[in-house]
């Protein structure tokens, strides 16, 4: 199963578009290596990605088939680490998960 589809179907990330964007920016790591959205996820893979003001590290236990109810999502992954990021971290600091700044767009 594709990485972005797994993140969406397991309800770790609410929208597949957001999962795809995180993967494209190199912010989703599979077994310690940044991967694209098309990477195939297998059971026992470890995923690490930023989510709002936290960094989640989970182990894939199973791949979802069809739609997943919210109550059943915990059978798909195991949370290994859930750490909060300090509020003072901003662009340019040593955080490996911060995306590069984008130039302003003028319309």
MMTF fields as JSON, N, C-alpha, C and O atoms, coordinates in Angstrom:
{
  "mmtfVersion": "1.0.0",
  "mmtfProducer": "UNKNOWN",
  "numBonds": 427,
  "numAtoms": 428,
  "numGroups": 107,
  "numChains": 1,
  "numModels": 1,
  "chainsPerModel": [1],
  "groupsPerChain": [107],
  "chainIdList": ["A"],
  "bondAtomList": [4, 2, 8, 6, 12, 10, 16, 14, 20, 18, 24, 22, 28, 26, 32, 30, 36, 34, 40, 38, 44, 42, 48, 46, 52, 50, 56, 54, 60, 58, 64, 62, 68, 66, 72, 70, 76, 74, 80, 78, 84, 82, 88, 86, 92, 90, 96, 94, 100, 98, 104, 102, 108, 106, 112, 110, 116, 114, 120, 118, 124, 122, 128, 126, 132, 130, 136, 134, 140, 138, 144, 142, 148, 146, 152, 150, 156, 154, 160, 158, 164, 162, 168, 166, 172, 170, 176, 174, 180, 178, 184, 182, 188, 186, 192, 190, 196, 194, 200, 198, 204, 202, 208, 206, 212, 210, 216, 214, 220, 218, 224, 222, 228, 226, 232, 230, 236, 234, 240, 238, 244, 242, 248, 246, 252, 250, 256, 254, 260, 258, 264, 262, 268, 266, 272, 270, 276, 274, 280, 278, 284, 282, 288, 286, 292, 290, 296, 294, 300, 298, 304, 302, 308, 306, 312, 310, 316, 314, 320, 318, 324, 322, 328, 326, 332, 330, 336, 334, 340, 338, 344, 342, 348, 346, 352, 350, 356, 354, 360, 358, 364, 362, 368, 366, 372, 370, 376, 374, 380, 378, 384, 382, 388, 386, 392, 390, 396, 394, 400, 398, 404, 402, 408, 406, 412, 410, 416, 414, 420, 418, 424, 422],
  "bondOrderList": [1, 1, 1, 1, 1, 1, 1, 1, 1, 1, 1, 1, 1, 1, 1, 1, 1, 1, 1, 1, 1, 1, 1, 1, 1, 1, 1, 1, 1, 1, 1, 1, 1, 1, 1, 1, 1, 1, 1, 1, 1, 1, 1, 1, 1, 1, 1, 1, 1, 1, 1, 1, 1, 1, 1, 1, 1, 1, 1, 1, 1, 1, 1, 1, 1, 1, 1, 1, 1, 1, 1, 1, 1, 1, 1, 1, 1, 1, 1, 1, 1, 1, 1, 1, 1, 1, 1, 1, 1, 1, 1, 1, 1, 1, 1, 1, 1, 1, 1, 1, 1, 1, 1, 1, 1, 1],
  "groupList": [{"groupName": "UNK", "atomNameList": ["N", "CA", "C", "O"], "elementList": ["N", "C", "C", "O"], "formalChargeList": [0, 0, 0, 0], "bondAtomList": [1, 0, 2, 1, 3, 2], "bondOrderList": [1, 1, 2], "singleLetterCode": "X", "chemCompType": "L-PEPTIDE LINKING"}],
  "groupTypeList": [0, 0, 0, 0, 0, 0, 0, 0, 0, 0, 0, 0, 0, 0, 0, 0, 0, 0, 0, 0, 0, 0, 0, 0, 0, 0, 0, 0, 0, 0, 0, 0, 0, 0, 0, 0, 0, 0, 0, 0, 0, 0, 0, 0, 0, 0, 0, 0, 0, 0, 0, 0, 0, 0, 0, 0, 0, 0, 0, 0, 0, 0, 0, 0, 0, 0, 0, 0, 0, 0, 0, 0, 0, 0, 0, 0, 0, 0, 0, 0, 0, 0, 0, 0, 0, 0, 0, 0, 0, 0, 0, 0, 0, 0, 0, 0, 0, 0, 0, 0, 0, 0, 0, 0, 0, 0, 0],
  "groupIdList": [1, 2, 3, 4, 5, 6, 7, 8, 9, 10, 11, 12, 13, 14, 15, 16, 17, 18, 19, 20, 21, 22, 23, 24, 25, 26, 27, 28, 29, 30, 31, 32, 33, 34, 35, 36, 37, 38, 39, 40, 41, 42, 43, 44, 45, 46, 47, 48, 49, 50, 51, 52, 53, 54, 55, 56, 57, 58, 59, 60, 61, 62, 63, 64, 65, 66, 67, 68, 69, 70, 71, 72, 73, 74, 75, 76, 77, 78, 79, 80, 81, 82, 83, 84, 85, 86, 87, 88, 89, 90, 91, 92, 93, 94, 95, 96, 97, 98, 99, 100, 101, 102, 103, 104, 105, 106, 107],
  "secStructList": [7, 5, 2, 2, 2, 2, 2, 2, 2, 6, 6, 1, 1, 1, 7, 2, 2, 2, 2, 2, 2, 2, 2, 2, 6, 6, 7, 7, 3, 3, 6, 6, 3, 3, 7, 7, 6, 6, 7, 5, 7, 7, 6, 6, 7, 3, 3, 3, 3, 3, 3, 6, 6, 3, 3, 3, 3, 3, 3, 3, 7, 7, 7, 7, 7, 1, 7, 7, 7, 4, 4, 4, 4, 4, 4, 6, 3, 3, 3, 3, 3, 3, 3, 3, 7, 7, 6, 6, 7, 7, 6, 6, 1, 1, 7, 6, 6, 7, 7, 7, 7, 7, 7, 7, 7, 7, 7],
  "xCoordList": [0.843, 0.0, 0.893, 1.927, 0.491, 1.252, 1.308, 0.384, 2.401, 2.618, 1.534, 0.978, 1.223, 0.202, -1.173, -1.944, -1.488, -2.771, -2.833, -3.879, -1.72, -1.706, -1.932, -2.715, -1.254, -1.409, -2.853, -3.357, -3.517, -4.909, -5.85, -6.68, -5.725, -6.662, -6.522, -7.494, -5.321, -5.138, -5.552, -5.466, -6.001, -6.492, -5.394, -5.686, -4.132, -3.042, -3.048, -2.77, -3.364, -3.487, -4.862, -5.294, -5.55, -6.951, -7.158, -8.164, -6.219, -6.39, -5.202, -4.054, -5.484, -4.411, -3.548, -2.35, -4.149, -3.401, -2.317, -1.2, -2.644, -1.666, -0.574, 0.604, -0.955, 0.028, 0.971, 2.18, 0.42, 1.217, 2.184, 3.342, 1.712, 2.555, 3.705, 4.843, 3.424, 4.477, 5.522, 6.719, 5.079, 6.013, 6.865, 8.073, 6.245, 6.977, 8.038, 9.072, 7.789, 8.757, 9.816, 10.682, 9.752, 10.754, 10.591, 11.557, 9.393, 9.172, 8.661, 8.56, 8.342, 7.895, 9.039, 9.546, 9.431, 10.54, 10.023, 9.223, 10.493, 10.172, 11.472, 12.425, 11.512, 12.717, 13.921, 15.039, 13.678, 14.751, 15.134, 16.004, 14.511, 14.85, 13.659, 12.554, 13.851, 12.734, 12.252, 13.057, 10.946, 10.368, 9.3, 8.689, 9.088, 8.055, 6.699, 6.622, 5.639, 4.277, 4.004, 3.127, 4.734, 4.496, 5.221, 5.098, 5.965, 6.697, 5.714, 4.693, 6.022, 5.163, 5.425, 6.552, 4.381, 4.479, 4.18, 3.272, 4.964, 4.777, 4.62, 5.065, 3.994, 3.94, 5.351, 6.289, 5.489, 6.735, 7.589, 8.652, 7.166, 7.867, 7.629, 6.571, 8.626, 8.482, 8.383, 9.257, 7.312, 7.067, 7.292, 6.893, 7.933, 8.157, 7.809, 8.32, 6.935, 6.492, 5.989, 5.539, 6.069, 5.547, 4.042, 3.528, 3.361, 1.922, 1.602, 1.606, 1.325, 1.09, 2.311, 3.377, 2.209, 3.346, 3.976, 4.593, 3.831, 4.394, 5.106, 4.929, 5.909, 6.511, 6.058, 6.293, 5.41, 4.916, 5.838, 6.328, 6.066, 6.799, 5.912, 5.591, 5.522, 4.611, 5.18, 5.973, 4.76, 5.109, 3.85, 2.794, 3.961, 2.834, 2.596, 3.503, 1.371, 1.029, 0.268, 0.455, -0.594, -1.395, -1.752, -1.703, -2.108, -2.527, -4.051, -4.664, -4.676, -6.143, -6.702, -6.093, -7.871, -8.599, -9.936, -10.737, -10.186, -11.426, -11.387, -10.318, -12.576, -12.67, -12.468, -12.862, -11.851, -11.527, -12.338, -12.354, -13.01, -13.713, -12.698, -11.628, -13.054, -12.13, -11.776, -10.644, -12.723, -12.471, -11.496, -10.85, -11.387, -10.526, -9.138, -8.3, -8.88, -7.605, -6.426, -5.322, -6.624, -5.506, -4.969, -3.891, -5.678, -5.184, -4.202, -3.533, -4.108, -3.267, -1.854, -0.933, -1.666, -0.343, -0.169, -1.13, 1.098, 1.474, 2.298, 3.265, 1.93, 2.66, 3.918, 3.837, 5.075, 6.35, 6.815, 7.388, 6.562, 7.023, 6.099, 5.689, 5.784, 4.953, 5.561, 5.268, 6.413, 7.073, 6.62, 6.388, 6.505, 6.1, 7.314, 8.407, 7.105, 8.157, 8.092, 6.997, 9.232, 9.208, 8.607, 8.793, 7.891, 7.206, 8.18, 7.833, 9.401, 10.349, 11.019, 11.735, 10.798, 11.391, 10.72, 9.494, 11.521, 10.985, 11.84, 12.776, 11.537, 12.315, 13.769, 14.081, 14.646, 16.065, 16.736, 17.965, 15.973, 16.589, 17.041, 16.871, 17.607, 18.17, 17.14, 17.522, 15.87, 14.842, 14.807, 14.577, 15.03, 15.085, 13.735, 13.67, 12.653, 11.333, 10.707, 9.585, 11.402, 10.824, 10.996, 12.078, 9.924, 10.045, 10.79, 10.82, 11.393, 12.087, 11.083, 9.944, 11.482, 10.539, 10.213, 11.046, 8.974, 8.541, 8.47, 8.098, 8.819, 8.756, 7.297, 6.403, 7.048, 5.667, 5.105, 5.823, 3.819, 3.139, 2.314, 1.522, 2.504, 1.752, 0.764, 1.133, -0.462, -1.507, -1.917, -2.788],
  "yCoordList": [-1.168, 0.0, 1.238, 1.266, 2.247, 3.496, 4.168, 4.053, 4.867, 5.543, 6.576, 6.599, 7.431, 8.454, 7.843, 8.353, 6.758, 6.088, 5.451, 5.48, 4.878, 4.276, 5.336, 5.124, 6.475, 7.53, 8.015, 8.316, 8.094, 8.523, 7.442, 7.714, 6.223, 5.156, 4.719, 4.268, 4.845, 4.479, 5.622, 5.499, 6.733, 7.902, 8.61, 9.342, 8.398, 9.147, 10.591, 11.512, 10.785, 12.112, 12.182, 11.229, 13.302, 13.39, 13.452, 12.954, 14.058, 14.205, 13.615, 13.78, 12.933, 12.333, 13.419, 13.224, 14.543, 15.657, 16.142, 16.443, 16.217, 16.624, 15.565, 15.902, 14.294, 13.213, 13.272, 13.09, 13.523, 13.629, 14.801, 14.687, 15.924, 17.111, 16.855, 17.233, 16.225, 15.911, 14.991, 15.168, 14.022, 13.098, 13.822, 13.595, 14.69, 15.427, 16.336, 16.575, 16.849, 17.731, 16.957, 17.558, 15.617, 14.794, 14.726, 14.462, 14.959, 15.007, 13.682, 13.547, 12.72, 11.41, 10.428, 10.262, 9.788, 8.837, 7.419, 7.164, 6.521, 5.096, 4.402, 4.415, 3.799, 3.145, 4.093, 3.68, 5.372, 6.355, 7.064, 7.935, 6.718, 7.314, 8.088, 7.548, 9.344, 10.085, 9.357, 8.934, 9.219, 8.491, 9.325, 10.204, 9.036, 9.694, 9.068, 8.038, 9.702, 9.238, 7.885, 7.152, 7.543, 6.287, 5.09, 3.976, 5.295, 4.197, 3.156, 3.509, 1.885, 0.794, 0.507, 0.204, 0.605, 0.348, -1.128, -1.707, -1.721, -3.12, -3.203, -2.301, -4.267, -4.441, -4.471, -4.952, -3.955, -3.827, -2.644, -2.43, -1.859, -0.615, 0.383, 0.384, 1.236, 2.301, 3.625, 3.974, 4.365, 5.658, 6.759, 6.635, 7.834, 8.986, 10.234, 10.436, 11.073, 12.264, 13.308, 12.97, 14.597, 15.664, 15.8, 15.618, 16.117, 16.334, 17.475, 17.306, 18.639, 19.867, 20.168, 20.441, 20.13, 20.482, 19.247, 19.353, 18.072, 16.83, 16.078, 16.352, 15.126, 14.188, 12.804, 12.39, 12.095, 10.749, 9.713, 9.882, 8.648, 7.504, 6.289, 5.984, 5.601, 4.462, 3.266, 3.414, 2.08, 0.841, 0.317, 0.223, -0.023, -0.553, -1.992, -2.823, -2.287, -3.648, -4.382, -5.584, -3.665, -4.285, -3.227, -2.03, -3.674, -2.765, -2.762, -3.829, -1.59, -1.533, -2.023, -1.861, -2.621, -3.041, -2.327, -2.542, -1.487, -0.723, 0.408, 0.843, 0.881, 1.973, 1.445, 0.324, 2.267, 1.869, 2.735, 3.961, 2.085, 2.838, 3.39, 2.815, 4.52, 5.162, 4.233, 4.253, 3.427, 2.504, 1.389, 0.801, 1.096, 0.001, 0.467, -0.359, 1.77, 2.271, 1.782, 1.651, 1.51, 1.141, -0.257, -0.608, -1.052, -2.366, -2.258, -3.237, -1.083, -0.912, -0.457, -0.698, 0.201, 0.709, 0.737, 0.677, 0.831, 0.933, 2.208, 2.409, 3.061, 4.303, 3.989, 3.509, 4.259, 4.016, 5.252, 5.146, 6.425, 7.662, 8.793, 8.879, 9.649, 10.817, 11.973, 12.161, 12.747, 13.823, 15.182, 15.372, 16.108, 17.466, 18.273, 18.116, 19.124, 20.041, 21.299, 21.771, 21.854, 23.129, 24.226, 24.239, 25.137, 26.202, 27.131, 27.744, 27.241, 28.191, 27.674, 28.426, 26.404, 25.909, 26.586, 26.642, 27.086, 27.774, 27.417, 26.626, 27.98, 27.709, 28.079, 29.108, 27.232, 27.514, 26.928, 26.931, 26.427, 25.784, 24.385, 23.979, 23.661, 22.355, 21.24, 20.071, 21.546, 20.512, 19.921, 20.656, 18.615, 18.026, 17.951, 17.674, 18.188, 18.035, 19.346, 19.342, 20.459, 21.717, 21.842, 21.592, 22.231, 22.407, 23.692, 24.607, 23.771, 25.009, 26.14, 25.899, 27.372, 28.492, 28.712, 28.513, 29.129, 29.388, 30.89, 31.635, 31.345, 32.786, 33.249, 32.469, 34.509, 35.006, 35.077, 35.329, 34.85, 34.916, 36.188, 36.475, 36.934, 38.166, 37.956, 37.468, 38.311, 38.131, 39.439, 39.477],
  "zCoordList": [0.0, 0.0, 0.0, 0.666, -0.742, -0.812, 0.549, 1.355, 0.79, 2.072, 2.353, 3.451, 1.381, 1.623, 1.862, 2.676, 1.164, 1.366, 2.757, 3.406, 3.213, 4.553, 5.624, 6.549, 5.507, 6.5, 6.567, 7.649, 5.427, 5.388, 5.919, 6.787, 5.403, 5.776, 7.222, 7.828, 7.787, 9.191, 10.116, 11.338, 9.531, 10.271, 11.06, 12.006, 10.679, 11.301, 10.812, 11.579, 9.533, 8.935, 8.286, 7.638, 8.456, 8.037, 6.532, 6.027, 5.804, 4.362, 3.619, 4.031, 2.53, 1.738, 1.095, 0.892, 0.78, 0.2, 1.171, 0.752, 2.453, 3.452, 3.592, 3.709, 3.579, 3.649, 2.45, 2.595, 1.279, 0.057, 0.143, -0.259, 0.666, 0.794, 1.774, 1.497, 2.905, 3.868, 3.25, 3.475, 2.482, 1.828, 0.794, 0.715, 0.0, -1.03, -0.431, -1.053, 0.78, 1.428, 2.204, 2.84, 2.157, 2.823, 4.33, 5.046, 4.816, 6.251, 6.827, 8.047, 5.987, 6.45, 6.249, 5.14, 7.326, 7.26, 7.486, 8.387, 6.659, 6.815, 7.173, 6.393, 8.343, 8.854, 8.825, 8.516, 9.153, 9.261, 7.976, 7.998, 6.855, 5.565, 5.01, 4.965, 4.584, 3.978, 2.719, 1.889, 2.591, 1.452, 0.765, 1.372, -0.509, -1.31, -0.986, -0.317, -1.468, -1.216, -1.863, -1.405, -2.91, -3.63, -3.02, -3.529, -1.953, -1.313, -0.774, -0.184, -0.977, -0.508, 0.97, 1.361, 1.78, 3.217, 3.474, 2.879, 4.373, 4.75, 6.263, 6.973, 6.773, 8.227, 8.816, 8.18, 10.028, 10.784, 10.358, 10.942, 9.352, 9.026, 10.148, 10.777, 10.394, 11.387, 10.656, 9.862, 10.928, 10.3, 11.323, 12.481, 10.889, 11.751, 10.952, 9.85, 11.514, 10.8, 11.787, 12.881, 11.391, 12.244, 12.043, 10.939, 13.109, 13.048, 13.995, 15.214, 13.425, 14.191, 15.06, 14.509, 16.381, 17.236, 17.875, 18.935, 17.246, 17.774, 16.655, 15.468, 17.086, 16.138, 16.574, 17.71, 15.666, 15.945, 15.33, 14.214, 16.064, 15.537, 15.803, 16.952, 14.732, 14.853, 14.107, 13.177, 14.53, 13.837, 13.157, 13.783, 11.882, 11.12, 11.563, 11.502, 12.01, 12.414, 11.33, 11.141, 10.612, 9.554, 8.523, 8.805, 7.339, 6.281, 6.221, 6.259, 6.127, 6.111, 4.783, 3.725, 4.875, 3.676, 3.699, 4.608, 2.717, 2.684, 3.693, 4.121, 4.068, 5.033, 6.449, 6.771, 7.281, 8.654, 9.614, 9.498, 10.561, 11.588, 12.573, 12.775, 13.185, 14.115, 15.275, 15.758, 15.722, 16.83, 16.435, 17.303, 15.148, 14.681, 14.249, 13.887, 14.279, 13.771, 14.61, 14.081, 15.889, 16.767, 16.465, 16.946, 15.694, 15.299, 14.129, 13.797, 13.504, 12.32, 12.651, 11.872, 13.798, 14.145, 15.652, 16.418, 16.051, 17.462, 17.612, 16.877, 18.547, 18.774, 19.571, 20.701, 18.987, 19.656, 20.416, 21.5, 19.837, 20.456, 20.03, 18.872, 20.978, 20.71, 21.492, 22.672, 20.818, 21.548, 21.025, 19.831, 21.953, 21.615, 21.188, 21.731, 20.221, 19.794, 20.642, 20.949, 21.03, 21.747, 20.88, 19.663, 21.507, 20.766, 20.06, 19.051, 20.584, 19.992, 18.717, 18.056, 18.359, 17.112, 15.922, 15.833, 15.033, 13.857, 12.656, 12.778, 11.509, 10.308, 10.526, 11.126, 10.035, 10.108, 11.334, 11.413, 12.292, 13.447, 13.047, 11.897, 13.977, 13.663, 13.64, 13.691, 13.565, 13.503, 12.095, 11.135, 11.945, 10.599, 9.921, 8.723, 10.647, 10.06, 9.596, 9.089, 9.756, 9.299, 7.795, 7.265, 7.106, 5.659, 5.348, 6.171, 4.167, 3.808, 3.653, 3.251, 3.964, 3.81, 2.343, 1.458, 2.114, 0.747, 0.517, 1.424, -0.68, -0.951, -0.94, -1.267, -0.569, -0.545, -1.957, -2.925, -2.044, -3.349, -3.412, -2.515, -4.464, -4.655, -5.777, -6.845, -5.559, -6.572, -7.162, -8.032]
}
